[in-house]
Amino acid sequence: MIKRRWGLSGGLLLVLFIMLFVPLSFQPPGNTRMVIDHTLRVYIAPPCFNEADLTNNLIETTWHKAVETGYGPESDCTANKMKPMKRTLWDKVMELTGLMPNPWSW
């Protein structure tokens, strides 16, 4: 009985350690807001919009739909904003519960 408790406690400590300290790679959510310029055939992350050189043929869409178009990023700024991020599972849980902001919530 004591071995079973120690095994369970050790397992829980291992899971807690992994959640708190082991970073995993997370992709931007598919519903992340994006802007598409159909004339230039590029997509733009909203934080990079003011620096972008665009036409007036713009639409607002999601990251999922922007990727489906096959267009490329407008600049290095957009490419960097849409890279996967290393985060711990704890950070992800805090984000999903609303206690921590989503890094792609613009």
Secondary structure as GFF3:
##gff-version 3
##sequence-region A 1 106
A	DSSP	alpha_helix	2	21	.	.	.	ID=ss1
A	DSSP	beta_strand	23	26	.	.	.	ID=ss2
A	DSSP	beta_strand	33	37	.	.	.	ID=ss3
A	DSSP	beta_strand	42	44	.	.	.	ID=ss4
A	DSSP	three_ten_helix	46	51	.	.	.	ID=ss5
A	DSSP	beta_strand	58	62	.	.	.	ID=ss6
A	DSSP	alpha_helix	63	69	.	.	.	ID=ss7
A	DSSP	beta_strand	72	73	.	.	.	ID=ss8
A	DSSP	alpha_helix	76	81	.	.	.	ID=ss9
A	DSSP	beta_strand	85	88	.	.	.	ID=ss10
A	DSSP	alpha_helix	89	96	.	.	.	ID=ss11
###
